[in-house]
Amino acid sequence: DIVEAFIATDGVGAGDVADVRIGDRRALSVDLTPTGGERIALYETESATFYLEPDATTRVVVVDTRGGAVILVIEPTGRATLADILATADPVASTIEWP
C-alpha cells in the first residue's frame, strides 16, 4: 500500500489516515512532516524526486482509479500553511472527474 510505504519512510511523521473521496473515486489521505530538520525524499518518478520540506506539513492523497493509483500532493510554499491551502483545495478536489 502506497500510503503505508510513505508513513514507514525513515524520518517521516504522519497524522491519521483518512478515507476521502476525490471526485467519485475512493482515496486515502495523510498529512506528512519530516521529523528532523532536513528534506526527506518521499518518492521518485522517471524525471524527478519529490521531497518533504522541513518545517512544513504536506498532504498526500492516493486515489484509486481504473488505471491505477494517482498521487496528489498538496504542499505549502513560502509562508502559507497547509490549512491556508485546504480552504481552496478541498472544494476543488470534489470537482475532479476521472475517466
N, C-alpha and C positions, 0 to 999 in steps of 0.2 A: 504494500500500500504506500503510495507516494507521500501522503501526509505523515504517516508514521516514520518514514525514512527521514523527512525533514526534521521532525521532532527529535529523532535519535542522533542527529548530527552533533558531533562534539562542539561545545561552545555555544549551543543554541538553547535559549529558554523559550518555552511555549505556554500559551494560555490554553484554555479548554477548547477542544474541537467541537464545532457546531455543525449540525445538519442545516443546510440552507438550500434555497432554490435560486438559480441564475436563469432567468427566462423560465422555460418549462423543464429545465434539467435539474436533477439532484446534484448536490455538491457538498463538499466538506470545506470548512473554513477554520483557519487557525491564525492567531497572531504570534509572530516570532520576533525575538530580540536576541542579539548577541549577549552572552553573559559576561564577556570581558570587554576590554576597550579596543578590540581590533575587528576589522572586517572579517566576515565568515563567508567562504564560498558555499553557496547552498546547492546550486545545480549548474550544469553546463549544457549548451546547445553546440551545434557544429561551429558556430561563429562567435559565441560569447559565453562568458561566465556571469551568473547572477550572484551578487554578494548582498548579505545583510550588512547594513551600515551600523556602526556603533552609535549608541545614544538615540536609537530610533526603533520604533515598533512597526513592523511590516505585516500586512495581512496577506496571507496566501490562501487562495481558493482553488480547489481542484474539482473540476466539473466533469461529470461522466457524460460523454457524448457518444453517438453511434460510431464515430470514427476513432474513439479512444479518449484518453484523458486530456483536458485542456487546463493549463495552469494560468490563473490570473493573479497578478501581483499588484497590490496597492501599497505604494511606498511613498512616504512623505519626503519632501525635499526642502532645503532651506530651513526656515523657522516654522514651517507647517508641521502639525502633528497628525497622526492617523485619524484622530477624532475630527479634525478640520476637514479632511478629505472625505470621510464617510458620509457626511451630510449630503454631499453631491453624488458620491459613488454608489451608495445603496439604491437610490431611486433609478439611476441609470442601469444598474445591473438587472433590474427586473424587466427592462425593455429589450434585452438582448434576445435575438431569435437565432436558433440553431438550425442548420439544415437537416 
